[in-house]
Structure formats: structure tokens, C-alpha cells
Amino acid sequence: NGHLLGALRVDPTPCKPQSVILGSEHLAAWAKCGKKDADHPVEFYVSDDQTITASCLGVSTSFKALDGKFPDCDRIIPSPVNLGDAKPSNFQTVYLEAFTDAAKILTGKDIVPNVFPRGTSSAIVDIGHDEFLGILMPLRDQPSAKMPEWVSIAAEVKTQETVEA
């Protein structure tokens, strides 16, 4: 969706790179199969004519990839992958939950993802799986750190009470 990326190296055998867009309705239907039995992952194959075949537990269906080129993974993955100067960032919690779900599926454990923020650049997310790379985009409108007005008023009143006592 342009806000997060999870890249998993499944088979290190060199092959022709493919970049396709799966419709969310197809991905959601097949994600349920993988959740039911982690020993039988969903396998996706892409043919030269951009037909995607998904297989799990002996059931296969084929459908066409959506038009377009997304994501441009090479553009959003930091190169070289480093943390740089960590700066505070804010993230959508629903996207952090997606990485928690990925960790559960890939490792079988309840893992809280480690997010390494890089200011306005994409953050690197570690879910405890050596073959997984997570990338998370920060919110663009970063709120400034400030104390609510009522805190300063309460502190002022407390100071006045101390002076009068």
C-alpha cells in the first residue's frame, strides 16, 4: 500500500525477477490458507504473461496481476541497509500490527517487532527472521513535542501554593 513493505527471501535460487500487484481480494483469500496450517505455505508463481497461480494444500487458482508497477522496492529499501542517524518518527499502529502478524506467521512466536526509525526516511523493521526485511514509512506530519497547557497551569498553581506557605 505504499506505507510498508515486507520482503521475504524464500528461495535463494537465482530467477527472473518479477514485480506484480496482487489484488487484495486474492491475497486475503489465500492468506487464510497459510494461517490455518503454517506447514503448508501459500506459493505464488508468476508466468511471463503476468498470470499469477496461487497454490496451497493441493488447491490452485490462477488470476491476472493488476496493471502497474508497484512497489518499486529498490527505491524504498535503504542502500546500503543501515540505520544512519536515528531520529524520532511516528508510525501507523495498524502497520506495526501487520509486522507483528508477519512475525507470528514466520516464526511461530509472539514477537514485538523492532523498529529502527530514520527520521523522515523509511524505518527498518526486524521481526526476528533472518530472511525477512521490513520497511515502514513514517507519518509525514510529525507532531512537535509539547506539554499540554493544563500541565503548565497546574505547575504554576503548585509553585504559588509553595511560595504562599
Disulfide bonds with the S-S distance in Angstrom:
Cys33-Cys56 2.11
